[in-house]
Amino acid sequence: MDFSFSYYIGLSGIMVFTMSGALAALEHKDHHHDLFSVFFTGFITAIGGGTLRDITLGNYPVSWVRDENILWAIFVGFLLVILFPGILAKLRDELFLFDTLGIGIYTVLGTRIALDHGVNFFASALLGMISAIFGGVIRDTLMNEVPFIFRKEIYATACLVGSVLYIILNEWNINANWNLVISATVVVGIRVVAVRYNLGLPKIKIFD
C-alpha cells in the first residue's frame, strides 16, 4: 500500500469532508439528529465524489472498500464532531474550514488518480472537479439544501482551475508533493476569496 505524503493528505481530506457532512446534519434545524443520521451524512459526503470517480474509471473495488484506512479516517472525523461540535462548528463558520480544505485536497488527488489511469487531460480535470464536489452535492441534497454548485459564490470553478493547474505543473515535471500543495492551495484561496467578497461568475440571462 502507498503510504506517501499524498496518501496521508488524502486521508486528511476524507476526515475533513466527513466533519463537514456530519456538522451539516447535526446543525440542520428540520431533521432528527441521531448518531446514525449524522454518521451517514458525514460518510456519504466523504466518499461520494471519490466513488463516482472510481466507478467512471473502472477502478474496482472503489477506494473506501479497498482501503480500510479510509473508513478509519471517516470514523475519526465523525468522532471529533460528536466530541467537539461547538468548537468545530465555529471553525467551519469562521474559516470555511472543512469543506474548503476538502475540495482543495480532493481536486488534486482526483486529478492525479485520473492521470494515473491514462485518462486524457480534459477528462482528468473534470474528474478532479467531480471528486471534489459530488460528495457535497449528495450532502446538500440529503439536507434539502441548494447545492453549493448552484449558489452564487465560485465553487466548482475553483476546483476546475486547481485541477488544470495540477495538470500543467505535472507536465512541467514539478515535484508531485509540491504540485499537490500548490494546486490545492489555489483551490482553497479562490474559494475563500469568493466567499469573503461574494464573487461569482456572470449570470446567464434567459430571454423569452
C-alpha positions in Angstrom: 0.0 0.0 0.0 1.1 3.5 -0.8 2.0 5.4 2.4 3.3 8.5 0.7 2.8 12.2 1.6 -0.2 12.4 -0.8 -1.8 9.3 0.8 -1.9 10.9 4.2 -3.1 14.2 2.7 -5.9 12.2 1.1 -6.9 10.6 4.4 -6.9 14.1 5.9 -9.3 15.3 3.1 -11.6 12.4 3.8 -11.6 13.2 7.5 -12.4 16.9 7.0 -15.1 16.1 4.4 -16.7 13.7 7.0 -16.7 16.5 9.5 -18.3 18.9 7.0 -21.1 16.5 6.4 -21.6 15.4 10.0 -21.8 19.0 11.1 -24.3 19.8 8.4 -26.5 17.0 9.7 -26.0 17.9 13.3 -27.0 21.6 12.8 -29.9 21.2 10.4 -33.0 22.5 12.1 -35.5 20.4 10.2 -34.0 17.0 10.8 -33.7 14.4 13.6 -30.1 14.1 14.7 -29.4 10.6 15.9 -25.9 9.1 15.7 -26.6 7.1 12.5 -28.0 10.1 10.5 -25.0 12.2 11.5 -22.6 9.4 10.7 -24.2 8.6 7.4 -24.3 12.2 6.2 -20.6 12.5 7.0 -19.8 9.2 5.4 -21.6 10.0 2.1 -20.0 13.4 2.0 -16.6 11.9 2.3 -16.9 9.0 -0.2 -19.4 10.4 -2.7 -17.1 12.1 -5.1 -14.3 9.5 -5.0 -16.8 6.7 -5.5 -18.2 8.3 -8.6 -14.7 8.9 -9.9 -13.6 5.3 -9.3 -16.8 3.9 -11.0 -16.1 6.2 -14.0 -12.5 5.0 -14.2 -13.4 1.3 -13.7 -11.2 1.4 -10.6 -12.6 -1.6 -8.6 -13.0 -2.2 -5.8 -13.7 1.5 -5.1 -11.2 3.2 -2.8 -13.1 3.0 0.5 -13.8 -0.7 0.0 -10.2 -1.4 -0.9 -8.5 0.6 1.9 -9.8 0.3 5.5 -7.8 3.4 6.5 -10.3 5.5 4.6 -13.1 4.1 6.9 -10.9 4.8 9.9 -10.4 8.4 8.8 -14.2 8.7 8.4 -14.7 7.3 11.9 -12.2 9.7 13.4 -13.9 12.7 11.6 -17.3 11.6 12.9 -15.9 11.1 16.5 -14.4 14.6 16.5 -17.7 16.1 15.6 -19.5 14.2 18.3 -16.9 15.2 20.9 -16.3 18.8 19.9 -19.3 20.0 17.9 -19.3 23.6 19.2 -15.6 24.2 18.5 -15.6 22.6 15.1 -18.8 24.4 14.0 -17.2 27.7 15.0 -14.1 26.9 12.9 -16.2 25.9 10.0 -18.4 29.0 10.1 -15.5 31.5 10.6 -12.9 29.9 8.3 -15.0 27.8 5.8 -12.5 25.3 7.1 -13.7 21.8 6.4 -15.5 22.0 3.1 -12.9 24.3 1.6 -9.9 22.1 2.7 -11.8 19.1 1.5 -12.4 20.3 -2.0 -8.8 21.5 -2.4 -7.4 18.1 -1.4 -10.0 16.1 -3.4 -9.5 18.1 -6.5 -5.8 17.4 -6.9 -5.9 13.8 -5.7 -8.8 13.1 -8.0 -7.0 14.6 -10.9 -3.8 12.6 -10.2 -5.7 9.3 -9.9 -7.4 10.0 -13.3 -4.0 10.8 -14.9 -2.5 7.6 -13.4 -5.3 5.7 -15.2 -4.2 7.2 -18.5 -7.2 9.5 -18.9 -6.8 12.5 -21.2 -6.2 15.9 -19.7 -9.7 17.3 -20.2 -11.4 14.3 -18.6 -8.8 14.2 -15.8 -9.6 17.9 -15.0 -13.4 17.1 -14.9 -12.9 14.0 -12.8 -10.8 16.0 -10.3 -13.6 18.5 -10.1 -16.2 15.8 -9.7 -14.2 14.1 -7.0 -14.2 17.3 -5.0 -17.8 18.5 -5.4 -20.0 15.4 -5.7 -20.0 14.4 -2.1 -21.1 17.9 -1.2 -23.9 17.7 -3.8 -25.2 14.5 -2.2 -24.9 16.0 1.3 -26.9 19.1 0.3 -29.5 17.1 -1.5 -30.0 14.9 1.6 -30.3 18.0 3.7 -32.9 19.5 1.3 -30.5 22.4 0.6 -29.4 24.1 -2.6 -26.0 22.5 -3.5 -23.1 24.8 -3.5 -22.6 24.5 -7.2 -25.9 26.3 -7.7 -25.1 29.2 -5.4 -23.5 32.4 -6.4 -20.0 32.1 -5.0 -17.4 30.4 -7.1 -17.1 26.7 -6.1 -16.8 24.2 -8.9 -14.9 26.7 -10.9 -12.2 26.9 -8.2 -11.9 23.1 -8.4 -11.6 23.2 -12.1 -8.9 25.8 -12.0 -6.9 23.8 -9.4 -7.3 20.7 -11.5 -6.0 22.3 -14.7 -3.1 23.9 -12.7 -2.2 20.5 -11.4 -2.1 19.0 -14.9 0.1 21.9 -16.2 2.6 21.6 -13.3 2.6 17.9 -13.8 3.5 18.3 -17.4 6.3 20.7 -16.3 7.6 17.9 -14.0 7.2 19.9 -10.8 7.7 17.7 -7.8 4.5 15.8 -7.1 4.2 16.8 -3.4 4.8 20.5 -4.2 2.3 20.3 -7.1 -0.3 18.9 -4.7 0.3 21.6 -2.1 0.4 24.5 -4.7 -2.7 23.3 -6.6 -4.8 22.6 -3.5 -3.8 26.0 -2.1 -5.0 27.7 -5.2 -8.4 26.0 -4.9 -8.7 26.9 -1.3 -7.5 30.5 -2.0 -10.0 31.1 -4.8 -12.9 29.7 -2.7 -12.0 31.8 0.4 -11.8 35.0 -1.7 -15.0 34.2 -3.5 -16.9 33.7 -0.2 -15.3 36.7 1.5 -16.1 39.1 -1.3 -19.3 37.4 -2.6 -17.7 36.8 -6.0 -19.4 34.7 -8.7 -19.4 34.1 -12.4 -21.7 36.2 -14.6 -25.3 35.0 -14.6 -26.7 33.7 -17.8 -29.8 35.7 -18.8 -32.8 33.8 -20.1 -34.7 35.6 -22.8 -38.4 35.0 -23.6 
